[in-house]
Amino acid sequence: MNDTLDWLDGHALALDEGDVAAGQALLGRLGRSGLLRVGVPAAQGGTGGSLGDAVDAIAQVARHSLTAAFVCWGQRAFIEYLLQSPNAALRERALPGLLGGEEAGATGLSNAMKFLSGLEQLGVRAFGAGPWTLQGRVPWASNLGTRFCVALAVARDDGAPPFVVAVPADRAGVARSADLDLIALRGSQTAALTLADVPIDDADVIHPVAREFLPRARPAFLGLQCGLSIGLAEAALGAAREHLGPARAVLGTPLTDAEAALAAHRAELLQGLAEGRFLADAPALFRLRIALAQDVQQALQLELLASGGRAYHRDQPLGFARRWREAAFIPIVTPSLSQLQGELAKLAA
Ligand SMILES: Cc1cc2nc3c(=O)[nH]c(=O)nc-3n(C[C@H](O)[C@H](O)[C@H](O)COP(=O)(O)OP(=O)(O)OC[C@H]3O[C@@H](n4cnc5c(N)ncnc54)[C@H](O)[C@@H]3O)c2cc1C
């Protein structure tokens, strides 16, 4: 594990800037470290523990590299879908390669989560009555290594309710774009997918009813995602404390307050996940995701103020500039802050 964290420290900038070799090596590294098995029952090939332990594992990675943590999230979320799927054959077939990091699991479910909130139509459609052919486009999916499988929610032409499927990269009709030209997290192997007459059948179905499955998967999807914010905020607050120096008198109290707020939000998240509270109370999880995103912004401000001009030097490896770019991802990853605020406003009305 320590080897992997050292490797991440040495490659965090390369992963952010899109070094191809580092991006390709990342998932295998995460797999070999055992991180992807945390919170997965031993009977399924994991090392046991809770979903909260998996959140902490993602946070630990995010303290070193948000690119790595996001890839870890996508992979771990995909694993969670299989754990919650009634399709045991698919789970048994796919889990070993996913847990070991030899196969990549891509979560193309932003569109599905927006669909669930009534924000957009599903971008992929199934034709036929089983087996089916898929048509459509996935504008964003990360963790698209050489051997990936992507989870998608799909509308059905026969009028049946949308379902959730796993589509492997080597299936006829699947086309991956070049990596998107992003400002950060460039090593996350993020691209668009086009599906043209892609054949699928029952063996590929993660769940037959998306509207049942997605709300059930959402606490894991969102909870694990919160690990990104927790780890990034912890890293920035740690750097702020390290560089406090002459600003101690002014920044000491806000820094202590920010550390306490972050710790309280993390504790509330882990407790809610352990109690299964967010299945019935999704707004509580939405509010925590928003609060943690605010913790990240506050942590970066404090790191900047504590470091001063040194943070602005490219030739001093403080890591601030990378974290600043990484932080820009937190408010927009689905569900985005504005989307969550909209959901909360709708519920309040
Ligand atoms: C590095 C990176 C990796 C990504 N990887 C993946 C991935 O692996 N899988 C995946 O599925 N997606 C992925 N995405 C997509 C991402 O999660 C978001 O879906 C995407 O950034 C939001 O789409 P948009 O900005 O095109 O939204 P738009 O629909 O164009 O909306 C623009 C903004 O308005 C907000 N908005 C839209 N409608 C509403 C509304 N009704 N109420 C309130 N706010 C609204 C949106 O949230 C967004 O902030 C990735 C994005 C990035 C940057």
The ligand as an ORCA input file, in Angstrom:
! r2SCAN-3c Opt
* xyz 0 1
  C     -12.901     14.833    -15.768
  C     -14.329     14.419    -15.972
  C     -14.643     13.069    -15.947
  C     -15.967     12.646    -16.110
  N     -16.219     11.307    -16.072
  C     -17.475     10.873    -16.178
  C     -17.780      9.467    -16.102
  O     -16.919      8.619    -15.898
  N     -19.069      9.093    -16.261
  C     -20.050      9.967    -16.482
  O     -21.187      9.524    -16.621
  N     -19.821     11.314    -16.545
  C     -18.554     11.772    -16.392
  N     -18.297     13.113    -16.448
  C     -19.413     14.032    -16.675
  C     -19.788     14.803    -15.418
  O     -19.993     13.978    -14.314
  C     -21.004     15.659    -15.646
  O     -22.079     14.924    -16.109
  C     -20.825     16.683    -16.632
  O     -19.676     17.428    -16.333
  C     -22.077     17.558    -16.574
  O     -22.481     17.687    -17.823
  P     -22.569     19.148    -18.497
  O     -21.638     20.082    -17.855
  O     -22.443     18.869    -19.950
  O     -23.990     19.533    -18.034
  P     -25.049     20.460    -18.708
  O     -26.266     19.641    -18.792
  O     -24.516     21.147    -19.929
  O     -25.251     21.533    -17.572
  C     -24.373     22.638    -17.334
  C     -24.355     22.910    -15.849
  O     -25.704     23.193    -15.393
  C     -26.067     22.245    -14.421
  N     -27.467     21.906    -14.625
  C     -28.022     21.368    -15.732
  N     -29.344     21.231    -15.567
  C     -29.631     21.706    -14.334
  C     -30.821     21.855    -13.587
  N     -32.020     21.520    -14.078
  N     -30.738     22.344    -12.334
  C     -29.577     22.730    -11.830
  N     -28.414     22.634    -12.487
  C     -28.439     22.125    -13.736
  C     -25.163     21.041    -14.629
  O     -25.051     20.270    -13.477
  C     -23.882     21.711    -15.032
  O     -23.194     22.166    -13.879
  C     -16.986     13.582    -16.289
  C     -16.680     14.945    -16.315
  C     -15.378     15.373    -16.144
  C     -15.081     16.846    -16.155
*
